[in-house]
Amino acid sequence: MIRLKGGRIIDPANGRDEIGDLFVDGGLIVDAPAALEAVETYDLTDKIVMAGAIDIHSHIAGANVNFSRMLLTEEHRGSEPHPGHLPFSTALWSTYETGRLYAEMGFTTVVEPAMSPQNALHAHLELADIPFIDKATLAVLGNEDFLLRLLRDGHGDNLLDDYVAWSVAHAKALGVKVINAGGAAAFKENVRTFGLDDVVPSYGLSSRAILQALLASVQRLGIPHPLHVHCSNLGVAGNFVTAIETMEAASGLPMHMAHLQFYGYGTEGKRGFSSASPFLAEAITYHKNITIDVGQVMFGQTVTVSSDVLRQHESRASARPKKWIVWDGEGNGGGVLPYKYKPESYYNALQWAIGLELFLLIDDPWRVFFTTDHPNGAPFTAYPQILHLLMSADERAAWIARLPKAAMTMSMLPQLTREYDLYEVAIMTRAAPARLLGLLNHGHLGIGAVADIAVYTEQDNKAAMFEAADYVFKDGELIVENGKVKPYRWGRTHFLRPGHDGQIEEWLARYYDSTFGSPSDIFAVPDRLSAAAHHFEEHRCRT
Ligand SMILES: [Zn+2]
């Protein structure tokens, strides 16, 4: 048994912010024992103790991530050698590095949010190879021929639900995501702009109809994580209207909207590009069924990876360096486009400000989630710096002073004085994401919770504080000490297996045979993967 003694325990899921002790045994948080003699003790006086952090949206595995590695081989030059014993460990940003860098910041669970069911096996093999942290995935539906035929031909809710359930179970996903519903299907028919009420030609279905069908199905199946939505018109000036119309299209059903910053764009000013985050913040305050993550932009070189193939194709001229991949596939396909956010750019500076405005204007930390949409807005290694910006108005003012005036005068950010406190940070990065994903034993420090715990030293410089945890415990085992990982251990992958009727399997067997010439379980993820110590953990749908 381990005793974590005398730290400040910040545990919003249990309404706790107090100095106290935690006891850990068998990987869980347990009651204080009757006798304290045989207990290994860590003195955490003056330390901050939180549950391990959870990232609900970070592209860390799968086809697009690997296309990025292959497209940007120059980034690998001069890299340090990495431990050679992990199968995917040789690229610059290897699976090992993903696990290490997250763990050292105190993150213990990360969701890969865009896994095509056809690429699920590869994505899971790669996730299984990421040490230290737990993982989960969302299965991308909404552009594949089988679903669009089901909807077009009006086969009814039961068959739709069986199909969604089958897809989640076969891909070992924890939820469902839709990316520009219908947009990728329309792109295959040479459509190049596609909004909420545009129609996929061959199917006669609007984006709205596909979105609403999936929203309702996820709800009926009792999948805890609400449908995770990447709206249409990403990155287009004026697209805040699309985002608000999408919120309204949910008609009160729970819906999560991903990387909302990329939809915070108005058309005002002489460049026709302005901040619309006040409108979005107001709409979110009104629509209590909506949660969002921000997708904060930070400055520097990155690579955008997205299964919004239509929008990636339309943005290809902005690639820096000038090379890109856009690939069509069953369902969404994908696009990889390197990009450099420059502080001297009016547009990039305003994007940076819009993200922070969303964080600061939406006053419910249970409904706004902390992401950069890694690596789209910035790599996740920028998180400590972003926390510092959220927690210090002075730090923001110092950044604002260095950015283009033309952009900053178009933003409310200079006037916003709100500063997040540690309790709000713990809600946004721990308690709320666990609740949103249905991982009820995670994200909190109550008795019976999984002992994923991060310990920090409070500092004025929050970037320094959150960059390197003093200790991180994963399932009760010490994995980080003084900001450095210990020898690696494996996390697990969380998934759902929603039940479905046998009829859908017969349909899919016929469909796969006639369309792909393969059996329908060819893409299924088996219960055991090669990494010996890795395992899956099944969670239940609501009944
Ligand atoms: Zn994303």
Boltz pocket constraint, residues with backbone or C-beta under 6 A from the ligand:
constraints:
  - pocket:
      binder: B
      contacts: [[A, 57], [A, 59], [A, 113], [A, 114], [A, 258], [A, 259], [A, 305], [A, 373], [A, 374], [A, 376]]
      max_distance: 6.0
